């Protein structure tokens, strides 16, 4: 089961539903994902069983699994590979070594709901970077009460060249048009036996040929998922829920950089797949602004 948002084939409005296999059914009495993420885990588990008539998935347009005042945040330097890569690229290596083992994790805001793209939509690289990579990450979904209610896939696009110059440039290296992609569905927490034991795979293709592959496991994540959520919620309220990407354990070598047209595919066991094609600059993401003005995505 995946909790999803999709466009009604009748009038194009966003619908919240439950996807199983090749069909999706609307959740009765629920108009937005924000409403779902205001429920407790127990309330959510009951609510998602109340569905209407199912439709075939084929031909439907799926939307990012976040809306309203929902936000995406990220945790950084949570895998040993990430620590090593950040130190390799940076002029200030010690900050990454210290945060990897510090009590306080690195957390930063990635995107509001309306800036998020999903499976099949483009992801972006900055025109002023020159060295960009995808970051495949397990994303934890928390409700407004600070409870973990599910998991999804995040591509936390990153400019290595900008962050490498100075760690204070992290916001510019991380926040830009097309910089955050989420898979279309959220797998409920009660269906995942152990979120710290999921395989993660990354494949990047250029002109149809594989140019990079990498694999890791969430078992290598140095932080505990509930601890990350607790730190995130300590000073903040998230009235419509929040999705926290938990860092990456797959980072290409320094001689690799994404190019326009590259196709990025991230697969996480038990969650599914997220595929996006790389675009450059702001223009390919004008549709996000237009849709936000109409419906907040």
N, C-alpha and C positions, 0 to 999 in steps of 0.2 A: 504494500500500500504506500502511495505517495500523496501528500496533500499538495494541491496544485491550484494555479489560477489560469484561466483560459478565456478566450473571447467567445461569447455566445454566437452560435452560427445564425441566430435569428436577427439580432440587433447589434452585435459587436460589443456589447457591454462586458466588462470583466465579471467572471463567475468563479466562485470558490468551490472546489470539488475534491473528490477522492478518485485517484487513478489506480486501477488494478488491471494488470495485463494490458489488453488492447482497448479498454473502455474507461470512461470517466463519468462520474455521477455527481451532480451538484449537491452540496450540503444544504439541507433545508434550513431556512431562517438565518443564514449567514451570508452577508453581502460582501465582506472584505476580509482579507487576511488579518488585518488589525484586530477584528473582532475575535478571531480564533486565538490570537496571541495575547488577548486579555483574560483568557480562561486559564484556570489551574489545569494541571496535567489530568486530574481525574475528570474534570468537566470537559476537557478537550476529547478525551477518550470516549466519552459518552456521545458528545456532539457529532463526531465524525461518522458515527454509525447511522445517523439520520439523513439518508440520501434519497434523492429523487430518481427519475428515470435515467438510465445510463445511455451514453452516446459512444459511438466508436471514436477512437483517438484519431484515426486517419482524417486529415483535412482540417483539424482544429489548430488554432494558433495559441500556443502557450506563452504565458507571461512570467516575469520573475516572481518568486514566491515571497513577496514582500510588498507592502503598500502603506498608505497613510503616513504616519510619522515614524515608521520603521527605519532602522539604521543598520548599516554594516560596519563593524569594527574589525580590527586585525590584531593578532598577537605576533610579535616578531622574535626572531632568534630563539626558537623553541626546539630546534633540532641541531644536532652537532654539525651536520652538513651546512646548515644555514649559517651557523657561527663561523665556520671555516671560510665559506664563500664571502661573507661580509668582511671578514678580516683581510682576505686576499685582495678585495677590490678597494678597500678604504685607506685613506691617508691617516685615519684615526682608529687604528686597529683595537686598542684596548677597550673601547666602550662596548664592543660586541662581546668580547671575552667576559667582561664583567657582568653584563646583563644576562648572559646565558645561565649563570649560576646564582644570580641575585634573588633575594626573596621576592622583590617586586618585579613582575613581568613588564615587558614593553607592550603597551597597548596604544593604538591610535585609531582615529576614525577614518573609515575608508570611503563611505558613500551613503547619502540618504537614499531612500527607496527609489525615488524617481530617476536616479542616475545609474541604476543597476541594469545590466543587460543579461540576457539569458541564452540558453542553448540555441544555436543557429544564427544568433545575431553577432555583429562584429565586436571585437575588442580592440582597444587603441594603443598606439605608441606615440610618444611625444615627438613633435617635429624638431625639438631642440635637444634631444637626448643622444641618439645614435647607438645606444647599447641598452636594449630592453629585453626582458625575459618574462615568461609566465611563471607564476608560483602556484602550483596545485596544492590545495589545502582542504582538509576536513573542516567544515563549518558547523558550529554548534548553534542551534536555534533555541533562544530562551524567551519565555513569555514575560509579561509585564511584572510578574511576581518574582522573577529571578530564577525560575525553575527551567531546567533543560527539558524541552519538549520534543526535540528531533534533531536531525542532522541532514546536511546537504553538501554540495560540492562548490567550492569557490576557486576562481582563478584570480588571484591577487596580482594583477599586472604591475611590473616594477621597472623603473629606470635605474640600472646599475651605475651608469656613468654619473648621474646627478647625485645619488646618495653617496657614491664613492668619493666625490670631491669633499663632502662635509656631511656628517650625520644630521646636522641641523636642517639639511635640505630634504629630509625624509618626506614632509608633506608634499613637496613638489615631485618627488620621485614616485609617490603613491597615489596622489589624488589628481586625476585628469580624465578627460572625456574617454569613455570606454575602458576605464581602468579597473572596473570591478564586474565580474561575471559570476552568476549563480546558476546552478542547474535548475530545471523547471520544477522539480519536486522536492518536498521535505519528507524524509522517512521518519515516522514517529519513533520516539525514544523507546517505547515498549516493544518495538520490533527488532531492535539491535541489541544483541546479547552483550557485546563488548566493543565499545567505540574505540578503545585503545588497542584493537587488534584487527585493523582493516588495512588491506593492501591498497596502495596508491600507485597508479601508473600514468606516465606522461608520454605522449607521442607527438612530435612536431613534424609536419610534412611540408615540403616546398616543391611546387610543381608536381605533386603526386608522389614524390619520393621521400622516404623517411630520412630526416636529417638529424634527429635527436630522439632518443628514448631514455627513460629513466624510471626507476621503481624505488619505493620505500614502503614503510609501514607506520601506522600511527603508534605502534608499540615503541617506536624510537622517539616519540614526543616526550620531552623532558618535563613538561608541566602536566598537572592533573586538570581535566576539563572543568570539574566543578569549582576548582580554585580560581581558574581564569574568569569564570562567570562571577564568582563572588567579588573579585577585585574590580571587575567592570561595574558591578552594581553598587559598590560601596559608596561612591560619590554621585551616582547618576540614577535618574529615573528613565525608563523606557516604556512609555504608556502604550505603545503599539508593538512592543517586542523588539528584539535585536538579534542579529546574526553575527557571531564572532568567528572569523576565520582563524585557525589555530596555528598558522605558520607552515613553512614548507621544509621538506626534507629532500627535495630534488632541485638542484640548481645547476644549470649547464656550466661548463668551463668558461673562463674569461674570454676565450676566442670565439664564443658563440654569441650571436645577436639576432633577434627576430627581424624579419623584413615584411613589408606589406604583401599580403596574399598568403602568408604562411597559415597553415591550418593546425590548430592546437586541440588535442583531444586528451581529456583527463578522465580517468576511470577510477572510482573508489568502490571496493567490494561492498556489496549489499546496498549501495546507494544509487549507482548508475553511472552515466557518462555525461560529460559536458564538452561540447565541441564549438569552437569559434574560429573565425577567420580574422586575421590581423588587418586593421586599417590604420591610416596615419592622419593625425590632426583632429580638429574639432568637427569639420563638416560632415563626416559620415555618421555623427551622433546627434545631428540636429533633430532627428525624430524623437529623441528623449525629451527635449524641451517642448516640442509641439504636443506630445502626448501628455506631458505633465500639465500643460495649460488646460487641456481638455478634461483629464480624469485622474491626475496624479498616478498615472500608469496603473 
